[in-house]
Amino acid sequence: MPDTAAKPIPFIDLQAQRARISGAIDTAIARVMAHGQFILGPEVAELERRLAAFCGARHCVSCANGTDALGLVLMAMGVTAGDAVFVPDFTFVATAEVVAWTGATPVFVDVSPDTFNMDAASLARGIAWAKGAGLRPRAVIPVDLFGQPADYRALLPIVEEARLFVLSDAAQSFGASLGGARVGRFGLATATSFFPAKPLGCYGDGGAIFTDDDELASILRSLRVHGQGSDKYDNVRVGVNGRLDTMQAAILIEKLEIFADEIERRQAVAARYRSALGNNVATPYVMPGAQSVWAQYTIKTPRRDAVVAACRAAGVPTAIYYPLPLSRQSGYRHHPSAPGGTPVSARLSEEVLSLPMHPYLDEATQERVVAAVRVGAG
């Protein structure tokens, strides 16, 4: 018999998923090739309908990628120079990048040491500071990091008192829930990504925006097509070329069919990790009433370098999300942070480590991962 222990372990196994639905995917692609409507074809509208129904939002507006999803909302809301937009310091750069696009000021807010998501007390301090600094507080972009919704129960009262709007960055959390409500219903709008490695990913770039606001949805549909009005040569506002390709929509429709099952499989993988590693490293904390979609399974350990080395020696891939907070990155150092700074973000960047996570991670393979982590953790 072959030595299965020597097989490489994928960090995210997209090929296992492809093998499961390859027939449906091939049929969907062939259908698009046959009708030839490669831009805003019928599959785009159908996907939007199904995604909105899945999360319970009134509107879904698809777009080219998750970054555009964030940026389009800020454009639609008229965020501009002199405005302050509050973003977590511990996240991917796109969350702050879109704020800089508009000319507004990203204000970095610290995160919680247990959920890794935006800390409400730091946000409150940031809003007070911005007002004193002569900026106009306009929006908050909480990130649902690694698949768990931000603590909207703590954040929303602060936002509402300050009369800001919330744009949820759900690039990693579509399919997750909080208090029985699925991601896509928190705040004015929610932006997500369909990058291939996301829990619901296409075979290229893709994104979507969810909102219950009819007027906002209408503006977003215009903005994603160059600010188009009633005709493509009647452009009523400055927009972007931000459409989702029909081919990607067709692929996502088929992936959405198995998405609920994949979410359940991710819960099982996360539960096995928690049971096996709870005495060796700090495993992820999930808030009461929340369900993570486990875009990443991210542990904390002061022995990160040793764990990485042990995993590498055992053929186990790992990743560090994120090795540097945004406020310490060259392009963003000149932007302000909330009073008190972001010490939790700085500490997390030195301790976090993500392990292989996907719906098709079998127990035998996961045992290899666990064994390697235990060796490194000591």
N, C-alpha and C positions, 0 to 999 in steps of 0.2 A: 504493500500500500504506500502511496506517496506521503511524504512528511508534510502534513497540513500546517504544522506549527511554523514552518519556514515561509509560508505564504506572506507576501506583504499585506499589511493592514491599511486599508484606505481610511483617511481621516473622515471623509464623507463619501459614502458609496453610492454614487449616482448610477453606476452600471447595474447594480442590483435592482434599483427601481425601474430602470429602462427595460430590463429583462422581463419584469412583471407586466408592463403595459406596452411593450414594443408594438404589438399588433394594432392596438388602439391609436397609438401615436402615428404609426405609418399611415393608417387610414385617414386620420385627421389632416396630416400633411398633404396627402394625395388629394383630399377634398379641396384644400386651398389652391393647390396647383391647378386643379380642374377649373375652378371658377375664376381664378386670376385676379381677384380683388385683394391685392397684397397690402394695401394701405387702407385702414378703417373698413375692412371687409366685414361680412355679417358675424363672423366669430368674435369680433371685438365687442360689439353690442351684447352678444349672448354671454360672453365672459363677464362683462360688467354686471349684467342682470344676476348671474349666478353668484358672483362674489358679494354683491350687496345683500342678496338673500341669505348667504352663508353667515354673515356677521350681523345682519339686522339693520344695516344702514339704509337710509332712504336713497342715497345716490352713490354710485361708484364711477369714477372718472379714471380710465386707464391712461397711462403715459409711458414714455420711453424708458424710464428707470426710476429708482427710488430717490435719487438726488433731485431730479426734475419734479418728482411728486412734492417734495418739501418746498422747493423753490417756487413752484407755481402757486402754492397757497400764499406764500409771502407776497408774491407779485399781485395776486388777486386782492389781497387785503391792503395794498398800498404801503407796505412797510418800506421805509426810506431812511435817508441820512437823518441823524438826530434821534432815531428810535433806538431803544434798547431791547434786545431779544435775549432771553435767558436760556442757556444751554448747559447740559452737564459737561464737566471737564473730562470725564472718563467715558469716551465713546469714539466712534469713527469720525473722521474729519468732516464728512458731508454735512453733519448737523450744524456745524458752525460755518462751513463754507457757504451755504445758501444765504445765511445772514449777511455775510460779507458781500455777496453778489449785489444785494439791494442797496449797499452803502450804509446800512444800519450797523450798530455796534453789538457784537456778541459779548455777553457778560457770562463768564464761566462760573458755574455753581458746583459745589461739591456734591458727592454722592454718599449714600448709606454704605457702611462697611459690610452689611449683610446681604442686601439685595443688589448692590452696585448701581442702583438707580437714584435719580435726583433726590437730594435731601431737602425736605420742606423748610427747615430752619435756615439753611444756607440760601435758599431761594428768597425767603422773606428778607434776609439781610441784603441780598443783591438788589432787590426792588427798592428798598429804602435808600441804598447807596446811589442807585441810578437817578432817583428823583433829586437827591442832593447835589449830584454832579451835573445837573442841567439836561439830562437825557429824558426822553419820553418813553417810559416803559410801555411796550406794546404787546409783546407775546412771550409765551413760554413754550419751549420745545422739549418736553420730557422724552427720554429714550427708554423704550422697553428692552433693556439690555439682555442679551443672551436668551431672549424668549419669554421673560416674565414681564407682565405689565408694570409700569411705574406705579407708585402708591398714589393714585389719583384721589383717593379718599382723604389724604393729607394735603395734597397739592391744590386741589380745586378750590377749597375755601379761601386760600391765600390769593389765588389768581382772581377769583370773583371779587374779593374785597378791593383789589387793585384795579379792577376793570380791564383786565388783559384778556387775550384770547389764547386758547391752548391748541397747538398743533402737535399731535402725538406722532412721534417718530417710531413707527412700528415696523421698521425694516427687518427686524429679527423676530417679531412676535405675532404675525398674522396667524390666527387660529387659537391664540391663547385667550384667557378670560380672567375677569376679576368680578367677584360678587355675582356670578352667573351671567354677566354680560360679556360678549365676545369683543375682542379688540376691533376697533372701527367705530365705536360709539362714544368714546371719551373725548370731550372737548369739541371745539368747532369743527375740526377736521383731523383726519388720520392719514398719514402717508406710509406706504409700504413698498417693499422692493421684491422683485421676482428674479433677482440675480440667481444663477444656477445653484449656489450653495445654500440658499435660504430654505426654510422648511417647505414652502411652496415656491418652487423655482422653475423658470422656463429654460430654454436652451440658448439663452443670450441675455440681453438686458431687458428689463421690463419693470413697470411700477404701477401704482394705483393710488388714488385718493378717495377717501370715504367721508361723506358729510350728510347731515340731514337738512342743510341749508340750501333751498332751491336756487336762490340768486347766486350763491357762491359756486354751485355746481355749473350753472350756466356760464359764468365768467371763466371757470376753469376749462370748460370745453372749447371756449373761444381761444383762450391763451395757448392751449397746446397745439393749435393750428394757426400760428402766426397772428393771433388776435382777430381771427376771421369773424365777420358778421354774417349777414344773410347769404353772402356769396364769397367765394374764395378771393375775389378781387375787391371785396368791400371789407377792409381790415379796420375795425373800429377801435382797436387798442394795440399797443405794442406787445407782441407775444413771442413765442419760441416755436421751434419745430420739435414737438415733444410727444409725437404719437406712438402708440404701441403697434408693432407690426402684427398683421393678421396671423402670420405663421406662429408667432409666439402665443397669441391668444388661443389658437387652436390647440396648441400643446398644453397650455394651462387648463383648458377645459377638461382634458383627459386626466391631468394630474389632480385636479380638484375632486374628481370622482373617488379617488382613493385617499384623499387627504385626511379625512376623519379617522380612518383606520391607521394611517401613519402616525397621527398624533397619539393615539393610544399605544402604539408600539414604542414611541419615544418615551412615554411615561414608564413603561416596563424597563427600558434600558436605564433610565435615570434612577429608578428604584433599585436596580441591581447595583449600580455604582454607589448609591448612598449606603446600602447595606454592607457592601464589601469594603468601602474606603473610609467610613465614618470615624474609625479609630486611628487613621493614619494621616489624614489631611482634613482641612475644612471643606466640607461638601456644600453645594449651593443651598441657600435658604429660600424657601418659597413662602410668601406671606399667607396667612389664613385667608381663605376665600379666593385665592389665586390659583390658576393653573398655567404653568409655563409650557411653551411649545418646544423648549429645549433646542433652540437654534445652535447653541453650544453648551457643552457640559464643562463648566469652569470651576476648578478647585482653587483653594488658596493654600500656600505652604511657604514657610520661610526657607525651605530647602529646595527651592525651585530648580536651581542649576543641577543639583544632584538628581532630582526626579527626571529632568529632561535628559540627562546623560544616561540614566538607567533605561529610560524608554528607548532612546536611540540605540543603545546596545542590544535591546530586545526586538528591534524592528518595529517599534510602536511610534507612530507619528504624534506630535503635539503641536500646539500653536499658542502664541501669546497675544491675547487681545486684552489690553493694548499696552505696549512697552513704554509709552510716553503719553502723559496727559496732553490734551490739546493746548493748554496754556503754556506748555514748555516746548512746543513745536515751533520751528523757526518762523513760519508764516503767520503765527498767531500770538507770539509773545507780547506784542504791543497792545493786545486787547485786555480789558480789565477782568478781574475776578471779584467775586463777592467778598465782603469784609471777612477776615479770618482765613482767607485763602482756600486752597483745596488740598489739605493734607491727606485726606482719605484717598483721593484719586491718586496722589503721588505714591502712597503706600501700596495700593492695589497694583499699580503698574510694576511693582517689584516682586509681587507674590502670586499673581494669578497665572493659571495655566489651564488651557483647554485640552480635553481628551477627545478621542474619536467618539462621534455621536451621530447616529442616523437610525432610521427605523429598521434597518436590516442588519444591525449589529447583533450577531448570535452570541449565545452564552459562552461558548468555547473561546471565541475570539475575544470577548470581553474579559474573560479570565486571564488571558495573556496581558491585556492592558493593565488590569488590576495588579497582577503579580509584579509587573515592572514598576508601577507607581509605588508599591509597598517597599520594594528594594531601595528606591531612591529616597523615600520618605524616612527610612531608618526605623 
